[in-house]
Structure formats: C-alpha cells, structure tokens
C-alpha cells in the first residue's frame, strides 16, 4: 500500500488528476467526536467524505472504484487498515495519509487543533 504524508498530498492530487476528469476523495475515517475536535477543511482538488472506520464496509457503495482515495485518521493506523480493506475489495487507487490529522496540523495547517 502506498503512503503519503500530508505535505505530499498536493503532489499526489496533481498526479491523480492529470487526466483532468477525476476528482480524488479524501476519506476521513475518524469518529464523529474526532471530526468535531479537529477537521480538515474541504479543499481544492478533492472531495471530502467522512465515514467512520467501522461504517466503511456498509457504506462501500458510496466509494467509486475509479476515483483515487486518500484515507485519513488521527495518526495513520486506522486509515492504513481501511486502505488495505479497500484494496482487498478491488480499489486500486488508494493511499494512506501517514501521520493523519496530527501531522496534517503540523505540516499543512497549524490552525487545526491537535488532540
């Protein structure tokens, strides 16, 4: 499984949108209370979708197999498990955001609270 850091997200987005037709998904797999504590803002170049890790199997139909998906959690452990699960389900354009929202706050946006 490929992993990127939050600082590498922009490069990954450019690579995945080279065809000009695809919009990647940033899949935040944290719990609702975590999203209330610290959230990534919607950004240019990707759609943001929040689906708690335990709900991903039941909500798999919401994820287009042809779209690139970057999985995000608190530090990267849960998102790595979801990325592996998605790959096992036949999703081929999946990466894990290593370091999660915690590293996102340090590398990309210090206004996002750390917890």
C-alpha positions as CSV (number, residue, x, y, z in Angstrom):
1,X,0.0,0.0,0.0
2,X,1.3,3.4,-0.9
3,X,1.5,6.0,1.9
4,X,1.9,9.8,1.6
5,X,2.3,12.5,4.2
6,X,0.0,15.5,4.4
7,X,2.9,17.6,2.9
8,X,2.9,15.3,-0.2
9,X,-0.9,15.5,-0.7
10,X,-0.7,18.3,-3.3
11,X,1.7,16.3,-5.4
12,X,-0.4,13.2,-5.2
13,X,-3.5,15.2,-6.1
14,X,-1.8,16.6,-9.2
15,X,-0.6,13.2,-10.2
16,X,-4.1,11.7,-9.8
17,X,-5.9,14.4,-11.6
18,X,-3.6,14.6,-14.7
19,X,-6.5,13.4,-16.8
20,X,-8.5,16.4,-15.9
21,X,-11.6,14.4,-15.3
22,X,-11.1,12.7,-12.0
23,X,-11.6,14.3,-8.6
24,X,-9.9,12.4,-5.7
25,X,-11.6,11.6,-2.4
26,X,-10.1,12.4,1.0
27,X,-11.8,9.7,3.1
28,X,-11.7,10.7,6.8
29,X,-12.3,7.5,8.8
30,X,-12.3,9.1,12.3
31,X,-15.2,9.1,14.7
32,X,-17.7,12.0,14.8
33,X,-16.4,13.3,18.1
34,X,-12.9,13.5,16.4
35,X,-14.3,15.4,13.5
36,X,-15.8,17.9,15.9
37,X,-12.4,18.3,17.6
38,X,-10.3,18.7,14.5
39,X,-11.3,18.6,10.9
40,X,-9.6,19.0,7.5
41,X,-11.4,21.7,5.6
42,X,-12.8,20.9,2.1
43,X,-10.0,21.8,-0.3
44,X,-9.5,22.5,-3.9
45,X,-8.7,19.3,-5.9
46,X,-10.5,16.8,-3.7
47,X,-13.9,15.9,-2.3
48,X,-14.0,15.3,1.4
49,X,-16.0,12.3,2.8
50,X,-16.3,11.4,6.4
51,X,-17.1,7.7,7.1
52,X,-16.1,6.2,10.5
53,X,-13.9,3.2,10.1
54,X,-16.5,0.7,11.4
55,X,-19.0,2.0,8.8
56,X,-16.8,1.7,5.7
57,X,-17.9,-1.9,4.8
58,X,-21.6,-1.0,5.0
59,X,-21.1,2.2,3.0
60,X,-18.7,0.8,0.4
61,X,-21.2,1.6,-2.4
62,X,-20.6,5.4,-1.7
63,X,-17.0,5.0,-2.9
64,X,-16.4,5.0,-6.6
65,X,-13.8,2.3,-7.6
66,X,-12.4,4.5,-10.3
67,X,-11.7,7.6,-8.1
68,X,-8.4,7.9,-6.2
69,X,-8.9,7.7,-2.5
70,X,-6.6,9.1,0.2
71,X,-7.5,7.7,3.7
72,X,-7.1,9.8,6.8
73,X,-7.4,9.2,10.5
74,X,-5.7,10.6,13.7
75,X,-2.2,9.2,13.2
76,X,-2.5,6.8,10.2
77,X,-3.2,3.4,11.8
78,X,-6.9,3.2,11.2
79,X,-6.6,4.8,7.8
80,X,-4.0,2.2,6.8
81,X,-6.4,-0.6,7.8
82,X,-9.2,1.0,5.7
83,X,-6.8,1.5,2.7
84,X,-5.9,-2.2,2.9
85,X,-9.5,-3.2,3.2
86,X,-10.4,-1.1,0.1
87,X,-7.5,-2.7,-1.8
88,X,-8.8,-6.1,-0.8
89,X,-12.2,-5.1,-2.3
90,X,-10.6,-4.2,-5.6
91,X,-10.0,-0.5,-5.2
92,X,-6.7,0.2,-7.0
93,X,-6.1,3.9,-6.5
94,X,-5.8,4.1,-2.7
95,X,-3.2,5.7,-0.5
96,X,-2.9,6.1,3.3
97,X,-2.2,9.6,4.7
98,X,0.6,8.6,7.1
99,X,0.7,10.7,10.2
100,X,-3.0,11.6,9.9
101,X,-4.7,14.8,11.1
102,X,-2.0,15.2,13.7
103,X,0.7,15.5,11.1
104,X,-1.6,17.5,8.9
105,X,-1.8,20.1,11.6
106,X,2.0,20.2,11.8
107,X,2.8,20.1,8.1
108,X,-0.2,21.8,6.4
109,X,-2.4,23.8,8.7
110,X,-1.4,24.7,12.2
111,X,-4.9,26.1,12.9
112,X,-6.2,22.6,13.1
113,X,-6.2,21.6,16.8
114,X,-4.0,18.6,17.8
115,X,-5.5,16.1,20.2
